Amino acid sequence: MTNAPADSGLFAPFRLGPLHLPNRLVMAPLTRTRAGADGVPTPMMATHYAQRASAGLIIAEGTTPNAVGRTYANIPAIHRPEHIAGWRRVTDAVDAAGGRMFLQLQHGGRVGHPDNSGLTPVSPSPLALPETIHTPAGRRPSVVPREMTGDDIRSTIADFAQAARNAVAAGFAGVEVHAANGMLLHQFMSQNTNRRTDAYGGSAAARVRFAAETVRAVADAIGPERVGLRISPANTVNGIDEGDTDRIYPALLDAVGDLGPAYLHVLFADPDQPLYRRIRDDWSGVLMANPDLRRSGTLPADGGRSAGERLLDSGADLIALGRAFIANPDLVERSRAGAPLNPVREEYSMYVGGETGYNDYPTLDAATDRDRPVLSVTG
């Protein structure tokens, strides 16, 4: 099956702060657990991202700003000199291939385990993740996190700011602050994970305070034009129940909108959803939309292109795709040509390590070369 090639706004250039993007297709941050046990990015990660450098922008996978924020084994980090050096090899490879990169800063909060980090996870309240978590020894029961003190909050915000500086030192054009998918910032925002009675709990305005202060500290550290923010309204992953979704996100945008961040990244965006439309109307800056492709259960044959075009038509500026980029290092070229896409081999997405299902997806040129008959020449 092929996708009919056609002119599309997805392939139009776009200016993102100081960056000139050749197209509006963004590779979404994707946890793939291919870093070393110490969180240092590996050579295979440099290959992986360089293969996908034709994306308008690559947002590298969730990367922990400190030791306690680690979610799973073999995720990358950005809080030690060796992490910076490892990521520099990645950004150098992407730059040599003509690409541009941001780095997602992700603190897992209660989504963590002592077997992964060596530390007891922290969270706004001492409420355990209601599911098991992957560790090097297999899936283990989650542990009750330690409730963060005021000092913990201040030091974590400082860690995010330093991680942003480290990311710039590693060659990234900017960072994305991860306030989605049930990670620490999202835990503070949600009623069921935040039972605090201090200035960081209670009302929606108080619950978004930690996220807003983190974004502000990161913007102060490296400049707002280098900072994106990712949100996932009403997403229940990792045991999240926001409770008052329609209040949380207007409060958050009110708290950070005056900064002028590089972009707001909305996960599972649906132009028919009233809150998404309100976010688009209220957000005066660049809106990056990750289309909601969950209804079919499998990745659409076009990888999300038609859903992305629909979001562009509804006012989005950039379209972030995940699984389509996993399986198609040349997704931009395939989509532009209307060529068929490689299927995703989900069994290799996480926890398995290695090049299989990571760097061995063929490009369209490679597939064409493989299928072309070999002509023998005799003299």
N, C-alpha and C positions, 0 to 999 in steps of 0.2 A: 504494500500500500504506500502511496506517495501523497504528499501534500502539495496541492497545486501552487506553484510559485506565483507570487503577486507582489506588487508594490506594497510596502507596509511601513507604518511609522516605527516599528521595532528596529528598523535598519537605518533610521535617521540619526545623525550625530546629535550629541547633547553636551551642554556645558554644565559641569558639576563643580561649582566653585572654581578653583584654578585648573581643574582637569577638563580636558577635551575628550569626551568619550566618542568612539567611532560609531557606536550603535547604542540602543537603549536596553539591550539584553544584559542582565546582571546574573552572574553565577552566585546563587545564594550560599550562605554559610552552611556547611554540611559536616557534621561530626563523622569522622571515618576511622578514628583510633589507629592511625598509622605512625604516630610519633614514638620516640623511644620511651623506655620506662621512666626516664628522668624528665620527660616533657620536651626534650629537644627535637625539633623537626628533623626528619630523616631525608636522605637524598631522594627517596622515592616520592616524597611530598613535593620536592622541587620539580621533579619530572611531571607529576600530576598537574600541578597548577600551570606550569609552562605549556603543557599540552592544550590548555583551555584559555590561552592568552588572547584569543580573538574576541572573547566576551567584552562588552563595553566596560565592565568593571567586574573584578573578582572580589568577593568578600570571603576571606579565608575563615576557616572553621572556628568555632568557639574555643577560645584560648584563655586559660586561667590567669588572673592577675596576681594571685598569691597561692601559697601551698594549700591552705584550707579550702579554697574554692574549687578544688579539683573534683570533677564528677566521677569519671571512669578512668581505668588504667589506659595508658597510651594516648591520652589526649595531650595536645601541646600546651606549653606555658610561655609566659613572657615576663617573668620576674627575676631571672638571673642572667648574668652575662652570656652563659652558654646558650640560653634560649634566644637571646638577641642574635648571636652569631649564627645559630641554626636557621632562624627566620631570614637573616640576611642572604643566605644561600638561596632561599626560595624566592625572595623578591628580586634578586639579581637574575635568576633564571627567567622569571616572568618578564622583567624589564627587557632582557635580551630578546625575548620573543615578541616584544611590542605591546605588552599588557600593562594593566594598572590594578593595584590592589589596596583594599582596606583590610583590617584585621578585626574580627569580632572579639570583644572582651566579654567573657562569660564566667560568672561566679555561680557555682551550683547551689550554694546554700545547703538546704537539707538533702538535695540530690547529690549525695556523696557517701563515702564509707571509709572508716579507718583503714580497711584493707587496701584502699586505693590511694589515700593521701597520707596515712599515718597519723591522722588527726580526727578528732570528733567534729563532724560538720556543725556549722552554725546556721541560725535562721532567726527570723524576727521573734518566733515563739517556739517553745520546746514541743513541737508536734512532728512526729515521724512521717516520712513518706509512706503512704499506704500501699506499698508494693515492694517487692524485692529489688535489689540493684545488682548490676553486673560487677564482678570483681575478678581478679586473676584466678581465684579458686572456684569460679562459677557464681551463680546467683545466690546472694545472701540476704537475709532479712535486713531491712533498713534499721538504722539506729535513731534514737531520739536525739535531735540536734541540741546544741547548747544555745540558749537564748542570748542574742547579742546585747552587750552592754552599750552604753553611750560611747565608751572608748573604742569598742569593737567597730561601731558604726563609723566613727571618725577615721580610724586606721584603715578600714576597708575602702572608704572613699579616697583616702590618700593612696592606697594601693592601685586603685583604678587610674588615678591621675598619673602615677609613676609608670604604670603599664602602658599608658598612651604615649608617654615620652619614649619608653623603650621601643614601642612599635615604630615610631618615627625614626628612631636610631637604627632600627632594623630595615628601613627602606620602604615602609608602608606609606601610602599617600594620606592615610587617615585611619580612624577606628570606628567601629560600630559598637555602641553600648547595648548589651543584650538585656532587655527588660521584658522578655517573653518566655513562653514554653515552661513555665513553672520554675524557673531559675530564681536566684536570690532576689533580684529587684522585683520580679513578678510576685514572689512570696510576700514581700512587704506590701504590695498593692492589693492583695486579695484578702477578703474577710476571713476565709477559713484557715489561712496560714498566718495571719497577723492578728493576735489577740492582745496586743500591747495597749497600755493605757497612758503611755507617755506621748511626747510630741510626734512620734512616728507611728501612732496607731489611733484607731477610732474612726474619724471622718475620712472620706475619700481624699480630701486635701491633705490630711496628715499622713495617710498611707502612701501617697505618691511622693512624699517629701524626700525619702531616701533616694529614690530614682532620680528625682529632679536635682538634688544636691550632687549626685554622682555625675550626671551629665554636665552640670555647671563646672565641677572641678576638672573634668576632662577637657572641657572647652577652654578653661583658663590655662590648662597645661599646654595645649597644642594649637589652640585657635578653633573657634566654632566651625569654620569652613572645612575642618578636617574631621568633624564628628557627626556620625549618624546615630539614630536611635531606632531600635527594633521593638515592636509591640505585637501582641497577639490577642486582641480583644475576644473575650468569651472562650478562649482555648482552655480546655480542662486537662491537658496533659500534665503528668506528674502530680496528680491529685489536687489540682487547683479548682477552686470554686470562687470566682471573684465576688459574687454576691450583688454588687451594684455596678456592673459593667458600664452602664450609661452615665454614671457619675465619675468613674475612675479616669477615663481617657480625656474628657474635656478638662478635668482638673490637672492632669499631667501636661497636656498641651498648653494650658494657661501658664503652667509653671516654667516651661522651657522655651516657649515660642519666641520670646523676645531675644533669645540668644542668637537666633539665625543659624541653626545647625545645618550641616550639609544636606541632610535628608531625614525624613521619617519613613521607616520601613514597616509596612503593615503586612503581617502574615495572614494567610487565608483570606485575602481580600475578595469581596464579592460586591459588585456595583449595585446589586439589588438589595443589599443589606442597609437598613437606615443608619446604623452607627457608622458604617464605612462612609456613606455619603456625607454624614455630618463631619467626620474627620477631614474629608477632602475639602468641604466648604470652610472649615475653621482653620485648617493648616495653610498658611500663606506661602510656605516654602516648598521645596522639592518633595514630592511624594513617590516613594518606591513601593510598588504593590507586588506581593507574592500571591498569584491567583489560587483560589480554593479549588483544587483538583481532586478532592477526597470523594466526591459523590460516586464516581465510576468505580472506585476501588483499585483501579489500575491506571497507569499513566496513559493519557490519551495518545493516539497515534501521532499527533502533531507535537507532542511534548509539552503542550500548554500554550502553543502559539496563538490559537484563536481566542483562548481565554485572556491572554495577555493583550491582544489587540482590542478586545472589548474593554479592558481596564484603561487602556490608553484613550479610547473613545470617551470614557467616562471621566477623564481628567487626571489619570495617573501620568507621571513623567517617565518613570523607569519601571521595568518589569523584571522581577527576580524569579529565576527558575532553579530548582534543585535537582530532582532525579533525572531530568532530561540532560543536564550537564554531566551527571555521573556517567551516563552511558555513552555520551557523545561529546568527545573533546572538541569536535568541530561543529558544535550545535549551530553556531551562527551561520556557517557556510551551508550546512545541510538545510536549515530553515529557509535561507535566502533562495536556495535552488529548488525547494520543494522536494528534496530527496527523502527517502525513508530513514527512520531513526533506528539505532540499535536498541534492543530491549534491555531493560535494567535487570541485572542479576542480583536480586535483593539479598541472597544468601551471603554475598561478599561485602555487604554495605558496611557492617561494623563488627568489631570484636575478633575478626579472624586474622587481621594483619596480612602482609604480603602484597605482591603486585597483582595477583589474580583478582579480577573484578574491580581493579583500581587503575592500573596503567595499561591494561591490555585490550581496552576497547578500540576497535579499528576506526580510523578516519575514513571518510568517503573515498579519498584518493587511495588509501591502502586497500580498501575493499575492491575498488576498481582494478588496481594492479593485480590483486590476488586472482580475480576472476578473468583477467585478460588472457587469452590463449598465448602460449609461448611458441614463437616461430623459430624453427631451426634453419640455419643458413649453412648450406654446404657449397663447397667450391669445386 
